[in-house]
Amino acid sequence: VQLQASGGGLVQAGDSLRLSCATSGRTTYMYGVAWSRQAPGKGREIVASISWSGDNTHYADSVKGRFTISRDNAKNTVSLQMNSLKPEDTAVYYCAARYTWHPDSVYSNPADFASWGQGTLVTVSS
């Protein structure tokens, strides 16, 4: 699966932003998707992930209640709605995917994902 993220930008604290990830390639196979971020000087963390079916999701504690991941398999897109943004959300955001046999499985470790898109920068000013 190939992935392309978009939608990053500069916003103020408290604002909202919606990231999109377009997938292509062997999209007829089932694949789980995640949004990950990497801030300067920090490691990469999964902030949200979603199963192929869309029925199961996982969120990092730092974004629970503020971020929502969703997917539209008919359009081969995965979105991340980010509300109540904070300066500590500033990072490069990546979408990632992995093929799976299990439509309801959700993955939360960066090592679980074999395919990564280029990042999109989100900057939240205070």
MMTF fields as JSON, N, C-alpha, C and O atoms, coordinates in Angstrom:
{
  "mmtfVersion": "1.0.0",
  "mmtfProducer": "UNKNOWN",
  "numBonds": 503,
  "numAtoms": 504,
  "numGroups": 126,
  "numChains": 1,
  "numModels": 1,
  "chainsPerModel": [1],
  "groupsPerChain": [126],
  "chainIdList": ["A"],
  "bondAtomList": [4, 2, 8, 6, 12, 10, 16, 14, 20, 18, 24, 22, 28, 26, 32, 30, 36, 34, 40, 38, 44, 42, 48, 46, 52, 50, 56, 54, 60, 58, 64, 62, 68, 66, 72, 70, 76, 74, 80, 78, 84, 82, 88, 86, 92, 90, 96, 94, 100, 98, 104, 102, 108, 106, 112, 110, 116, 114, 120, 118, 124, 122, 128, 126, 132, 130, 136, 134, 140, 138, 144, 142, 148, 146, 152, 150, 156, 154, 160, 158, 164, 162, 168, 166, 172, 170, 176, 174, 180, 178, 184, 182, 188, 186, 192, 190, 196, 194, 200, 198, 204, 202, 208, 206, 212, 210, 216, 214, 220, 218, 224, 222, 228, 226, 232, 230, 236, 234, 240, 238, 244, 242, 248, 246, 252, 250, 256, 254, 260, 258, 264, 262, 268, 266, 272, 270, 276, 274, 280, 278, 284, 282, 288, 286, 292, 290, 296, 294, 300, 298, 304, 302, 308, 306, 312, 310, 316, 314, 320, 318, 324, 322, 328, 326, 332, 330, 336, 334, 340, 338, 344, 342, 348, 346, 352, 350, 356, 354, 360, 358, 364, 362, 368, 366, 372, 370, 376, 374, 380, 378, 384, 382, 388, 386, 392, 390, 396, 394, 400, 398, 404, 402, 408, 406, 412, 410, 416, 414, 420, 418, 424, 422, 428, 426, 432, 430, 436, 434, 440, 438, 444, 442, 448, 446, 452, 450, 456, 454, 460, 458, 464, 462, 468, 466, 472, 470, 476, 474, 480, 478, 484, 482, 488, 486, 492, 490, 496, 494, 500, 498],
  "bondOrderList": [1, 1, 1, 1, 1, 1, 1, 1, 1, 1, 1, 1, 1, 1, 1, 1, 1, 1, 1, 1, 1, 1, 1, 1, 1, 1, 1, 1, 1, 1, 1, 1, 1, 1, 1, 1, 1, 1, 1, 1, 1, 1, 1, 1, 1, 1, 1, 1, 1, 1, 1, 1, 1, 1, 1, 1, 1, 1, 1, 1, 1, 1, 1, 1, 1, 1, 1, 1, 1, 1, 1, 1, 1, 1, 1, 1, 1, 1, 1, 1, 1, 1, 1, 1, 1, 1, 1, 1, 1, 1, 1, 1, 1, 1, 1, 1, 1, 1, 1, 1, 1, 1, 1, 1, 1, 1, 1, 1, 1, 1, 1, 1, 1, 1, 1, 1, 1, 1, 1, 1, 1, 1, 1, 1, 1],
  "groupList": [{"groupName": "VAL", "atomNameList": ["N", "CA", "C", "O"], "elementList": ["N", "C", "C", "O"], "formalChargeList": [0, 0, 0, 0], "bondAtomList": [1, 0, 2, 1, 3, 2], "bondOrderList": [1, 1, 2], "singleLetterCode": "V", "chemCompType": "L-PEPTIDE LINKING"}, {"groupName": "GLN", "atomNameList": ["N", "CA", "C", "O"], "elementList": ["N", "C", "C", "O"], "formalChargeList": [0, 0, 0, 0], "bondAtomList": [1, 0, 2, 1, 3, 2], "bondOrderList": [1, 1, 2], "singleLetterCode": "Q", "chemCompType": "L-PEPTIDE LINKING"}, {"groupName": "LEU", "atomNameList": ["N", "CA", "C", "O"], "elementList": ["N", "C", "C", "O"], "formalChargeList": [0, 0, 0, 0], "bondAtomList": [1, 0, 2, 1, 3, 2], "bondOrderList": [1, 1, 2], "singleLetterCode": "L", "chemCompType": "L-PEPTIDE LINKING"}, {"groupName": "ALA", "atomNameList": ["N", "CA", "C", "O"], "elementList": ["N", "C", "C", "O"], "formalChargeList": [0, 0, 0, 0], "bondAtomList": [1, 0, 2, 1, 3, 2], "bondOrderList": [1, 1, 2], "singleLetterCode": "A", "chemCompType": "L-PEPTIDE LINKING"}, {"groupName": "SER", "atomNameList": ["N", "CA", "C", "O"], "elementList": ["N", "C", "C", "O"], "formalChargeList": [0, 0, 0, 0], "bondAtomList": [1, 0, 2, 1, 3, 2], "bondOrderList": [1, 1, 2], "singleLetterCode": "S", "chemCompType": "L-PEPTIDE LINKING"}, {"groupName": "GLY", "atomNameList": ["N", "CA", "C", "O"], "elementList": ["N", "C", "C", "O"], "formalChargeList": [0, 0, 0, 0], "bondAtomList": [1, 0, 2, 1, 3, 2], "bondOrderList": [1, 1, 2], "singleLetterCode": "G", "chemCompType": "PEPTIDE LINKING"}, {"groupName": "ASP", "atomNameList": ["N", "CA", "C", "O"], "elementList": ["N", "C", "C", "O"], "formalChargeList": [0, 0, 0, 0], "bondAtomList": [1, 0, 2, 1, 3, 2], "bondOrderList": [1, 1, 2], "singleLetterCode": "D", "chemCompType": "L-PEPTIDE LINKING"}, {"groupName": "ARG", "atomNameList": ["N", "CA", "C", "O"], "elementList": ["N", "C", "C", "O"], "formalChargeList": [0, 0, 0, 0], "bondAtomList": [1, 0, 2, 1, 3, 2], "bondOrderList": [1, 1, 2], "singleLetterCode": "R", "chemCompType": "L-PEPTIDE LINKING"}, {"groupName": "CYS", "atomNameList": ["N", "CA", "C", "O"], "elementList": ["N", "C", "C", "O"], "formalChargeList": [0, 0, 0, 0], "bondAtomList": [1, 0, 2, 1, 3, 2], "bondOrderList": [1, 1, 2], "singleLetterCode": "C", "chemCompType": "L-PEPTIDE LINKING"}, {"groupName": "THR", "atomNameList": ["N", "CA", "C", "O"], "elementList": ["N", "C", "C", "O"], "formalChargeList": [0, 0, 0, 0], "bondAtomList": [1, 0, 2, 1, 3, 2], "bondOrderList": [1, 1, 2], "singleLetterCode": "T", "chemCompType": "L-PEPTIDE LINKING"}, {"groupName": "TYR", "atomNameList": ["N", "CA", "C", "O"], "elementList": ["N", "C", "C", "O"], "formalChargeList": [0, 0, 0, 0], "bondAtomList": [1, 0, 2, 1, 3, 2], "bondOrderList": [1, 1, 2], "singleLetterCode": "Y", "chemCompType": "L-PEPTIDE LINKING"}, {"groupName": "MET", "atomNameList": ["N", "CA", "C", "O"], "elementList": ["N", "C", "C", "O"], "formalChargeList": [0, 0, 0, 0], "bondAtomList": [1, 0, 2, 1, 3, 2], "bondOrderList": [1, 1, 2], "singleLetterCode": "M", "chemCompType": "L-PEPTIDE LINKING"}, {"groupName": "TRP", "atomNameList": ["N", "CA", "C", "O"], "elementList": ["N", "C", "C", "O"], "formalChargeList": [0, 0, 0, 0], "bondAtomList": [1, 0, 2, 1, 3, 2], "bondOrderList": [1, 1, 2], "singleLetterCode": "W", "chemCompType": "L-PEPTIDE LINKING"}, {"groupName": "PRO", "atomNameList": ["N", "CA", "C", "O"], "elementList": ["N", "C", "C", "O"], "formalChargeList": [0, 0, 0, 0], "bondAtomList": [1, 0, 2, 1, 3, 2], "bondOrderList": [1, 1, 2], "singleLetterCode": "P", "chemCompType": "L-PEPTIDE LINKING"}, {"groupName": "LYS", "atomNameList": ["N", "CA", "C", "O"], "elementList": ["N", "C", "C", "O"], "formalChargeList": [0, 0, 0, 0], "bondAtomList": [1, 0, 2, 1, 3, 2], "bondOrderList": [1, 1, 2], "singleLetterCode": "K", "chemCompType": "L-PEPTIDE LINKING"}, {"groupName": "GLU", "atomNameList": ["N", "CA", "C", "O"], "elementList": ["N", "C", "C", "O"], "formalChargeList": [0, 0, 0, 0], "bondAtomList": [1, 0, 2, 1, 3, 2], "bondOrderList": [1, 1, 2], "singleLetterCode": "E", "chemCompType": "L-PEPTIDE LINKING"}, {"groupName": "ILE", "atomNameList": ["N", "CA", "C", "O"], "elementList": ["N", "C", "C", "O"], "formalChargeList": [0, 0, 0, 0], "bondAtomList": [1, 0, 2, 1, 3, 2], "bondOrderList": [1, 1, 2], "singleLetterCode": "I", "chemCompType": "L-PEPTIDE LINKING"}, {"groupName": "ASN", "atomNameList": ["N", "CA", "C", "O"], "elementList": ["N", "C", "C", "O"], "formalChargeList": [0, 0, 0, 0], "bondAtomList": [1, 0, 2, 1, 3, 2], "bondOrderList": [1, 1, 2], "singleLetterCode": "N", "chemCompType": "L-PEPTIDE LINKING"}, {"groupName": "HIS", "atomNameList": ["N", "CA", "C", "O"], "elementList": ["N", "C", "C", "O"], "formalChargeList": [0, 0, 0, 0], "bondAtomList": [1, 0, 2, 1, 3, 2], "bondOrderList": [1, 1, 2], "singleLetterCode": "H", "chemCompType": "L-PEPTIDE LINKING"}, {"groupName": "PHE", "atomNameList": ["N", "CA", "C", "O"], "elementList": ["N", "C", "C", "O"], "formalChargeList": [0, 0, 0, 0], "bondAtomList": [1, 0, 2, 1, 3, 2], "bondOrderList": [1, 1, 2], "singleLetterCode": "F", "chemCompType": "L-PEPTIDE LINKING"}],
  "groupTypeList": [0, 1, 2, 1, 3, 4, 5, 5, 5, 2, 0, 1, 3, 5, 6, 4, 2, 7, 2, 4, 8, 3, 9, 4, 5, 7, 9, 9, 10, 11, 10, 5, 0, 3, 12, 4, 7, 1, 3, 13, 5, 14, 5, 7, 15, 16, 0, 3, 4, 16, 4, 12, 4, 5, 6, 17, 9, 18, 10, 3, 6, 4, 0, 14, 5, 7, 19, 9, 16, 4, 7, 6, 17, 3, 14, 17, 9, 0, 4, 2, 1, 11, 17, 4, 2, 14, 13, 15, 6, 9, 3, 0, 10, 10, 8, 3, 3, 7, 10, 9, 12, 18, 13, 6, 4, 0, 10, 4, 17, 13, 3, 6, 19, 3, 4, 12, 5, 1, 5, 9, 2, 0, 9, 0, 4, 4],
  "groupIdList": [1, 2, 3, 4, 5, 6, 7, 8, 9, 10, 11, 12, 13, 14, 15, 16, 17, 18, 19, 20, 21, 22, 23, 24, 25, 26, 27, 28, 29, 30, 31, 32, 33, 34, 35, 36, 37, 38, 39, 40, 41, 42, 43, 44, 45, 46, 47, 48, 49, 50, 51, 52, 53, 54, 55, 56, 57, 58, 59, 60, 61, 62, 63, 64, 65, 66, 67, 68, 69, 70, 71, 72, 73, 74, 75, 76, 77, 78, 79, 80, 81, 82, 83, 84, 85, 86, 87, 88, 89, 90, 91, 92, 93, 94, 95, 96, 97, 98, 99, 100, 101, 102, 103, 104, 105, 106, 107, 108, 109, 110, 111, 112, 113, 114, 115, 116, 117, 118, 119, 120, 121, 122, 123, 124, 125, 126],
  "secStructList": [7, 3, 3, 3, 3, 3, 7, 7, 3, 3, 3, 3, 6, 6, 7, 7, 3, 3, 3, 3, 3, 3, 3, 3, 1, 1, 6, 6, 1, 7, 3, 3, 3, 3, 3, 3, 3, 3, 7, 6, 6, 1, 7, 3, 3, 3, 3, 3, 3, 3, 7, 1, 1, 1, 1, 7, 3, 3, 3, 7, 6, 6, 6, 6, 6, 6, 3, 3, 3, 3, 3, 3, 6, 6, 6, 6, 3, 3, 3, 3, 3, 3, 7, 1, 7, 7, 4, 4, 4, 7, 3, 3, 3, 3, 3, 3, 3, 3, 3, 7, 1, 7, 6, 6, 7, 7, 7, 7, 7, 4, 4, 4, 7, 7, 3, 3, 7, 5, 7, 3, 3, 3, 3, 3, 3, 7],
  "xCoordList": [0.845, 0.0, 0.879, 1.83, 0.552, 1.233, 0.307, -0.916, 0.913, 0.121, 0.634, 1.837, -0.274, 0.079, -0.761, -1.988, -0.069, -0.75, -0.823, 0.05, -1.873, -2.032, -2.874, -3.497, -2.878, -3.752, -3.063, -3.717, -1.752, -1.051, -1.021, -1.377, -0.591, -0.509, -0.199, 0.103, -0.279, -0.028, -1.366, -2.145, -1.621, -2.865, -2.546, -1.426, -3.543, -3.385, -3.926, -4.751, -3.456, -3.954, -5.472, -6.024, -6.13, -7.587, -8.266, -9.457, -7.525, -8.096, -8.233, -7.778, -8.865, -9.038, -8.336, -8.113, -7.998, -7.355, -7.729, -7.883, -7.873, -8.215, -7.14, -6.886, -6.524, -5.522, -6.184, -7.106, -5.704, -6.196, -5.042, -3.928, -5.322, -4.335, -4.984, -5.97, -4.418, -4.904, -4.066, -2.837, -4.728, -4.018, -4.18, -5.18, -3.181, -3.222, -2.417, -1.776, -2.453, -1.761, -2.738, -3.849, -2.336, -3.169, -4.222, -4.219, -5.116, -6.111, -7.277, -8.166, -7.283, -8.334, -8.05, -8.949, -6.801, -6.484, -6.85, -6.917, -7.085, -7.403, -6.138, -5.088, -6.236, -5.083, -5.529, -6.499, -4.816, -5.027, -4.221, -3.189, -4.681, -4.027, -3.848, -4.654, -2.794, -2.552, -2.026, -1.446, -2.245, -1.587, -0.528, -0.785, 0.649, 1.768, 2.328, 2.094, 3.061, 3.699, 5.094, 5.418, 5.886, 7.234, 7.566, 7.644, 7.759, 8.142, 9.667, 10.349, 10.204, 11.664, 12.315, 11.928, 13.306, 14.032, 13.328, 13.808, 12.181, 11.42, 11.222, 11.416, 10.837, 10.573, 9.223, 8.412, 8.988, 7.718, 6.7, 6.991, 5.496, 4.442, 3.183, 2.88, 2.466, 1.163, 0.152, 0.02, -0.555, -1.561, -2.961, -3.819, -3.196, -4.516, -4.383, -3.59, -5.157, -5.146, -6.561, -7.401, -6.802, -8.141, -8.049, -7.146, -8.99, -9.032, -9.532, -10.058, -9.37, -9.884, -11.397, -11.905, -12.105, -13.561, -14.004, -15.131, -13.098, -13.471, -14.187, -14.509, -14.438, -15.196, -14.358, -14.887, -13.062, -12.186, -11.146, -10.564, -10.925, -9.93, -9.105, -9.496, -7.962, -7.079, -6.495, -6.11, -6.435, -5.879, -4.831, -4.956, -3.809, -2.858, -3.561, -4.458, -3.147, -3.777, -3.709, -4.617, -2.642, -2.433, -3.445, -3.597, -4.143, -5.073, -6.51, -7.41, -6.73, -8.086, -9.062, -8.778, -10.202, -11.222, -11.03, -11.92, -9.883, -9.611, -9.458, -9.856, -8.889, -8.649, -9.622, -9.996, -10.022, -10.887, -10.362, -10.167, -10.136, -9.696, -10.896, -11.758, -10.942, -12.024, -11.487, -10.421, -12.232, -11.792, -12.988, -14.099, -12.717, -13.711, -13.036, -12.281, -13.302, -12.626, -13.047, -12.28, -14.246, -14.692, -13.879, -13.678, -13.416, -12.635, -11.143, -10.342, -10.775, -9.363, -8.75, -7.654, -9.457, -8.95, -9.111, -10.038, -8.2, -8.256, -8.04, -7.133, -8.86, -8.782, -8.472, -8.736, -7.909, -7.668, -8.194, -7.615, -9.297, -9.857, -9.224, -9.321, -8.581, -7.871, -8.531, -8.532, -9.08, -9.73, -8.957, -8.131, -9.233, -8.606, -7.097, -6.508, -6.492, -5.065, -4.246, -4.601, -3.143, -2.246, -0.855, -0.522, -0.047, 1.317, 2.093, 2.923, 1.831, 2.547, 2.108, 2.699, 1.083, 0.704, 1.562, 1.459, 2.393, 3.27, 4.197, 4.923, 4.164, 4.96, 4.751, 3.884, 5.565, 5.302, 4.408, 4.737, 3.302, 2.333, 2.457, 2.542, 2.463, 2.591, 1.396, 0.871, 0.98, 0.04, 0.803, 1.759, 0.353, 1.034, -0.011, -1.152, 0.403, -0.536, 0.169, 1.381, -0.622, -0.116, -1.24, -2.397, -0.913, -1.898, -2.264, -1.46, -3.474, -3.933, -4.953, -5.657, -5.02, -6.053, -7.291, -8.338, -7.143, -8.18, -8.831, -8.214, -10.043, -10.673, -10.923, -11.085, -10.956, -11.255, -10.036, -10.162, -8.87, -7.664, -7.163, -7.181, -6.714, -6.148, -4.741, -4.501, -3.832, -2.414, -1.934, -2.313, -1.09, -0.72, 0.771, 1.201, 1.564, 3.016, 3.594, 3.244, 4.482, 5.059, 5.694, 5.699, 6.226, 6.877, 5.879, 6.276, 4.59, 3.56, 3.343, 2.756, 3.812, 3.459, 4.621, 5.737, 4.34, 5.369, 5.401, 6.433, 4.281, 4.194, 3.962, 3.101, 4.746, 4.66, 4.596, 5.265, 3.776, 3.727, 4.697, 5.356, 4.779, 5.587, 4.806, 3.587, 5.47, 4.8, 4.18, 4.486, 3.305, 2.738, 2.919, 2.608, 3.418, 3.786, 2.579, 1.851, 2.392, 1.376, 2.09, 2.852, 1.842, 2.438, 1.324, 0.466, 1.347, 0.33, 1.003, 1.866, 0.607, 1.202, 0.376, -0.836, 1.053, 0.37, -0.199, -0.802],
  "yCoordList": [-1.19, 0.0, 1.237, 1.338, 2.173, 3.471, 4.487, 4.417, 5.416, 6.379, 7.783, 8.001, 8.725, 10.13, 10.953, 10.991, 11.608, 12.424, 13.877, 14.375, 14.537, 15.957, 16.609, 15.932, 17.935, 18.662, 19.371, 20.055, 19.219, 19.896, 21.399, 21.906, 22.103, 23.54, 24.172, 23.49, 25.49, 26.272, 26.733, 27.396, 26.379, 26.776, 27.283, 27.144, 27.868, 28.338, 27.303, 26.462, 27.379, 26.483, 26.609, 27.71, 25.458, 25.429, 25.235, 24.93, 25.409, 25.255, 23.781, 22.895, 23.545, 22.198, 22.078, 23.068, 20.856, 20.572, 19.15, 18.281, 18.92, 17.579, 17.099, 17.732, 16.001, 15.391, 14.288, 13.614, 14.123, 13.073, 12.214, 12.698, 10.945, 10.005, 9.256, 8.542, 9.429, 8.723, 7.469, 7.528, 6.346, 5.093, 4.616, 4.894, 3.899, 3.351, 2.058, 1.703, 1.364, 0.084, -1.044, -1.013, -2.048, -3.233, -2.982, -3.625, -2.05, -1.676, -2.644, -2.49, -3.656, -4.664, -5.619, -6.32, -5.651, -6.442, -5.631, -4.403, -6.335, -5.654, -5.069, -5.71, -3.875, -3.279, -2.363, -1.616, -2.436, -1.514, -0.253, -0.295, 0.861, 2.149, 2.864, 2.72, 3.625, 4.429, 5.793, 5.976, 6.738, 8.035, 8.053, 7.691, 8.476, 8.552, 9.965, 10.689, 10.354, 11.669, 11.596, 10.73, 12.541, 12.645, 14.109, 14.883, 14.469, 15.833, 15.934, 14.918, 17.128, 17.293, 16.709, 17.02, 15.861, 15.288, 14.158, 13.671, 13.738, 12.676, 11.501, 11.612, 10.392, 9.207, 9.263, 10.147, 8.321, 8.271, 7.545, 6.49, 8.117, 7.475, 7.361, 8.226, 6.29, 6.12, 6.925, 6.707, 7.837, 8.614, 8.043, 8.181, 7.407, 6.829, 5.734, 5.845, 4.696, 3.619, 3.066, 3.207, 2.44, 1.967, 0.645, 0.431, -0.228, -1.523, -1.382, -0.336, -2.425, -2.426, -2.19, -1.43, -2.838, -2.7, -1.321, -0.899, -0.621, 0.682, 0.579, 1.595, -0.646, -0.841, -0.646, -0.361, -0.8, -0.695, 0.386, 0.521, 1.151, 2.216, 2.194, 1.613, 2.837, 2.96, 4.359, 4.877, 4.966, 6.31, 6.358, 5.698, 7.144, 7.433, 8.268, 9.055, 8.087, 8.825, 10.341, 11.076, 10.785, 12.226, 12.866, 14.087, 12.056, 12.635, 12.161, 12.608, 11.271, 10.756, 11.894, 12.804, 11.818, 12.841, 14.066, 14.913, 14.173, 15.325, 14.923, 15.669, 13.759, 13.291, 12.164, 11.364, 12.124, 11.057, 10.547, 11.319, 9.244, 8.625, 7.963, 7.396, 8.04, 7.417, 6.992, 7.437, 6.132, 5.682, 5.451, 5.157, 5.595, 5.327, 4.393, 4.841, 3.119, 2.149, 2.286, 1.943, 2.779, 2.976, 4.074, 4.044, 5.036, 6.153, 6.01, 6.861, 4.923, 4.683, 5.866, 6.319, 6.353, 7.465, 7.182, 6.494, 7.721, 7.669, 9.086, 9.777, 9.52, 10.892, 10.924, 9.973, 12.032, 12.292, 13.686, 14.692, 13.722, 14.996, 15.362, 14.608, 16.508, 16.942, 18.211, 19.248, 18.114, 19.257, 19.684, 18.936, 20.87, 21.396, 21.191, 20.667, 21.609, 21.372, 22.14, 23.243, 21.522, 22.093, 22.261, 21.579, 23.162, 23.31, 21.987, 21.754, 21.135, 19.849, 18.865, 17.793, 19.216, 18.402, 18.716, 18.046, 19.722, 20.082, 18.922, 18.418, 18.506, 17.354, 17.155, 17.774, 16.281, 15.78, 14.55, 13.622, 14.553, 13.467, 12.575, 13.051, 11.274, 10.277, 9.325, 9.039, 8.848, 7.728, 6.467, 6.506, 5.365, 4.089, 2.992, 3.119, 1.919, 0.825, -0.517, -0.626, -1.523, -2.887, -3.794, -3.595, -4.778, -5.745, -6.652, -6.882, -7.15, -8.001, -9.005, -8.762, -10.148, -11.142, -10.895, -11.512, -9.975, -9.787, -8.41, -7.403, -8.354, -7.056, -6.195, -4.98, -6.806, -6.029, -5.766, -5.17, -6.2, -5.984, -4.56, -3.997, -3.992, -2.649, -2.738, -3.465, -2.012, -2.107, -0.766, 0.289, -0.818, 0.424, 0.607, 1.515, -0.246, -0.146, 0.231, -0.384, 1.241, 1.608, 0.423, 0.373, -0.525, -1.682, -2.603, -3.461, -2.422, -3.233, -2.845, -3.609, -1.663, -1.105, -1.17, -0.751, -1.698, -1.866, -0.728, -0.47, -0.056, 0.998, 2.345, 2.488, 3.329, 4.668, 5.688, 5.557, 6.699, 7.796, 8.885, 8.801, 9.916, 11.061, 11.838, 11.694, 12.632, 13.32, 14.636, 15.189, 15.118, 16.452, 17.179, 16.636, 18.399, 19.134, 19.849, 20.563, 19.634, 20.351, 21.196, 20.678, 22.48, 23.397, 24.114, 24.753, 24.001, 24.641, 25.715, 25.424, 26.946, 28.058, 28.352, 28.138, 28.843, 29.134, 30.532, 30.943],
  "zCoordList": [0.0, 0.0, 0.0, 0.774, -0.871, -0.856, -0.183, -0.306, 0.519, 1.278, 1.048, 0.903, 1.016, 0.887, 1.848, 1.761, 2.764, 3.771, 3.329, 2.618, 3.762, 3.467, 4.552, 5.37, 4.542, 5.454, 6.597, 7.384, 6.704, 7.785, 7.586, 6.523, 8.62, 8.522, 9.856, 10.836, 9.876, 11.091, 11.658, 10.974, 12.899, 13.556, 14.956, 15.448, 15.576, 16.948, 17.928, 17.571, 19.146, 20.187, 20.29, 20.289, 20.379, 20.447, 19.112, 19.056, 18.04, 16.7, 16.332, 17.056, 15.202, 14.667, 13.324, 12.626, 12.984, 11.71, 11.319, 12.177, 10.023, 9.547, 8.58, 7.555, 8.907, 8.041, 7.208, 7.667, 6.0, 5.122, 4.641, 4.438, 4.463, 3.944, 2.792, 2.972, 1.612, 0.431, 0.23, 0.234, 0.057, -0.136, -1.57, -2.231, -2.026, -3.383, -3.399, -2.409, -4.516, -4.62, -4.413, -4.941, -3.644, -3.451, -2.384, -1.334, -2.655, -1.659, -1.595, -0.758, -2.484, -2.384, -1.235, -0.769, -0.776, 0.395, 1.635, 1.592, 2.733, 3.979, 4.606, 4.601, 5.134, 5.801, 6.924, 6.796, 8.003, 9.111, 8.862, 8.192, 9.395, 9.173, 10.5, 11.419, 10.578, 11.768, 11.372, 10.302, 12.26, 12.186, 13.28, 14.428, 12.901, 13.813, 13.753, 12.786, 14.776, 14.743, 15.35, 16.163, 14.914, 15.458, 15.653, 14.699, 16.905, 17.244, 17.232, 17.364, 17.079, 17.062, 18.304, 19.431, 18.084, 19.205, 19.925, 20.949, 19.389, 20.046, 19.101, 17.89, 19.674, 18.875, 18.206, 18.484, 17.328, 16.623, 17.482, 18.046, 17.581, 18.357, 17.519, 16.697, 17.742, 17.116, 17.92, 19.125, 17.294, 18.013, 17.812, 18.684, 16.673, 16.426, 15.377, 14.442, 15.542, 14.554, 14.398, 15.287, 13.258, 12.94, 12.196, 11.387, 12.483, 11.815, 10.386, 10.007, 9.601, 8.237, 8.226, 7.401, 9.136, 9.185, 9.634, 9.374, 10.315, 10.874, 12.205, 12.82, 12.656, 13.888, 15.14, 16.214, 14.998, 16.166, 15.96, 14.884, 17.014, 16.981, 18.248, 19.261, 18.171, 19.336, 19.319, 18.271, 20.505, 20.62, 21.723, 22.755, 21.483, 22.546, 23.61, 23.307, 24.846, 25.944, 25.722, 26.111, 25.106, 24.926, 23.978, 23.976, 23.168, 22.193, 22.385, 21.674, 23.328, 23.551, 23.836, 24.615, 23.191, 23.372, 22.494, 22.412, 21.839, 20.969, 19.507, 18.613, 19.263, 17.897, 17.564, 18.422, 16.29, 15.817, 14.486, 13.548, 14.412, 13.166, 12.5, 13.173, 11.183, 10.433, 9.071, 8.646, 8.398, 7.094, 6.176, 6.618, 4.886, 3.854, 2.857, 1.993, 2.974, 2.11, 0.649, -0.252, 0.412, -0.969, -1.65, -2.864, -0.868, -1.417, -1.121, -1.507, -0.433, -0.102, 0.644, 0.315, 1.634, 2.424, 3.916, 4.343, 4.675, 6.134, 6.627, 6.163, 7.556, 8.048, 9.529, 10.265, 9.943, 11.369, 11.672, 11.263, 12.394, 12.828, 14.156, 15.125, 14.203, 15.404, 15.93, 15.266, 17.108, 17.754, 18.998, 19.521, 19.448, 20.664, 20.638, 21.584, 19.553, 19.381, 20.411, 20.827, 20.805, 21.799, 21.178, 20.208, 21.731, 21.196, 21.201, 20.322, 22.172, 22.234, 21.148, 21.014, 20.375, 19.227, 17.999, 16.972, 18.114, 17.001, 16.658, 17.516, 15.399, 14.964, 13.469, 12.851, 12.915, 11.571, 11.726, 12.465, 11.038, 11.117, 9.885, 8.753, 10.138, 9.09, 9.144, 10.22, 8.001, 8.006, 7.614, 6.84, 8.166, 7.971, 7.789, 8.233, 7.131, 6.869, 6.962, 6.778, 7.25, 7.224, 6.75, 7.12, 5.942, 5.512, 6.688, 7.591, 6.654, 7.737, 7.231, 6.251, 7.925, 7.65, 8.501, 8.304, 9.454, 10.468, 10.335, 10.681, 9.849, 9.565, 10.795, 10.676, 11.967, 13.165, 14.043, 15.113, 13.605, 14.398, 14.23, 13.135, 15.346, 15.329, 15.904, 16.868, 15.32, 15.676, 16.216, 15.709, 17.258, 17.937, 18.123, 18.834, 17.494, 17.625, 16.265, 15.258, 16.219, 14.909, 14.187, 12.957, 14.944, 14.333, 13.622, 12.834, 13.902, 13.253, 11.797, 11.031, 11.413, 10.109, 9.129, 9.436, 7.949, 6.934, 5.92, 5.301, 5.753, 4.735, 5.401, 6.269, 4.979, 5.555, 4.425, 3.401, 4.642, 3.693, 4.091, 5.128, 3.25, 3.637, 4.697, 4.79, 5.472, 6.557, 6.14, 5.083, 6.994, 6.834, 8.16, 9.221, 8.095, 9.306, 9.893, 9.203, 11.18, 11.944, 12.989, 13.806, 12.956, 13.918, 14.658, 14.049, 15.983, 16.817, 17.648, 18.476, 17.425, 18.167, 19.41, 19.44, 20.421, 21.702, 21.716, 22.707]
}
